[in-house]
Amino acid sequence: MTDNPDAKIATADALTLLLHNQHAICAAIEEVTKWLSESGVASVAANATAAMETLDSNAQAITDAIMRLRQL
């Protein structure tokens, strides 16, 4: 990556927006998962839960990258 501070700020800002989108997607999947569980479709709900775990894991990595960019 370039040493241009403006580019690092822009990258961190873009990652922050993507992280917000990721949180919104996770919230939507969580609502669908709840509905699936209540509807007796446990296997599909389990798959949705696994997807949320992946989103959570990736969200932490994105957060870490944002923090590194903002500290530079």
N, C-alpha and C positions, 0 to 999 in steps of 0.2 A: 504494500500500500504506500501511497505517496506520503511525504512528510508535510503535506499541505494541511494546516489546521482546519481550514474551511471544509476540505473534503472529509476529514475525520468527523467534524460536527454534522455534516450532511449525512454521512453514513450512519452515525449514531441516531440521528433523528429518524431516518428511514427505518432502521431496525426497531426503534421504539414504536413507530406506527404498526409495523408488522407484528410486534409483540402484543399490542392492543388488539389487533385483529385475531391473533391466536387465542387470547383470553376470551374474546367474544365467541369464537368457534367452539372452544371448550365448554363454555356455558351453555351453548345451544345443544351440544352433544349430551351434556349432563341432563338437560331437560328431556331429551328424547330417550335417554337411558332410563330415567325414572319412569317414563310412560311405558317403555317396553317391559320393564320389570313388573309394573303393576298390571300389565296386559298378559302376563304369563309367557313372555318370550325371553326366557332367561338366557338362552345361548346367544341371542343377538345382543342382549344387554351386556353380556360379558365381553363380546367383541367391541362394543362401544366403550366400555370401561377401559379396555386395553388401548384403544385409540386415545382416550383422555390421558392415560399414563404417558404415552408417547408425547403428546402435546405438552404436558407438564415438564417432562424431562427436557424437551427442546426449548421450552420457555426459559428454563434456568440457564441453559447454554447461551441463549440469545441475551438474556439479562447480563450475564458475565461479560459477554463481548461488548455490550453497550457500556458497561462500567469501565472496561479497559480503554475503550475509545475516548470516553469522556475524561479519563485521568491523564491522557497524553497531552 
